[in-house]
């Protein structure tokens, strides 16, 4: 189960968060303009700010790792509920409406 939250102001910066979980693993990461600013290291039980020392360092609020850890428990609970609810849904396997043929080589329209 995963979620990507992205918020951007017209042209200045893009702020994003990635959250995901499975039965055995999870991820929480915050970023800005495509750069990773903070992530939860669930193995070592701490938050990591992988920013180089030569930049103006951005620090997240106190307790953010604990919040990420608590959200993993919520995510796993949601994952369990979704699996239970979706267990009996049949997989739809509709055949394509027309045959699909792909060429081995790149083809340009109008060229032989």
Secondary structure in CASP SS format (residue, H / E / C, confidence):
PFRMAT SS
TARGET T0000
AUTHOR 0000-0000-0000
METHOD secondary structure of the structure
MODEL  1
X C 1.00
X E 1.00
X E 1.00
X E 1.00
X E 1.00
X E 1.00
X E 1.00
X E 1.00
X C 1.00
X C 1.00
X C 1.00
X C 1.00
X C 1.00
X E 1.00
X E 1.00
X E 1.00
X E 1.00
X E 1.00
X E 1.00
X E 1.00
X E 1.00
X C 1.00
X C 1.00
X C 1.00
X C 1.00
X E 1.00
X E 1.00
X E 1.00
X E 1.00
X E 1.00
X E 1.00
X E 1.00
X C 1.00
X C 1.00
X E 1.00
X E 1.00
X E 1.00
X E 1.00
X E 1.00
X E 1.00
X E 1.00
X C 1.00
X C 1.00
X C 1.00
X C 1.00
X E 1.00
X E 1.00
X E 1.00
X C 1.00
X C 1.00
X C 1.00
X C 1.00
X C 1.00
X C 1.00
X C 1.00
X C 1.00
X C 1.00
X C 1.00
X C 1.00
X C 1.00
X C 1.00
X C 1.00
X C 1.00
X H 1.00
X H 1.00
X H 1.00
X H 1.00
X H 1.00
X H 1.00
X H 1.00
X H 1.00
X H 1.00
X H 1.00
X H 1.00
X H 1.00
X H 1.00
X H 1.00
X H 1.00
X H 1.00
X H 1.00
X H 1.00
X H 1.00
X H 1.00
X H 1.00
X H 1.00
X H 1.00
X C 1.00
X C 1.00
X C 1.00
X C 1.00
X C 1.00
X C 1.00
X C 1.00
X C 1.00
X C 1.00
X C 1.00
X C 1.00
X C 1.00
X C 1.00
X C 1.00
X C 1.00
X C 1.00
X C 1.00
X C 1.00
X C 1.00
X C 1.00
X C 1.00
X C 1.00
X C 1.00
X C 1.00
X C 1.00
X C 1.00
END
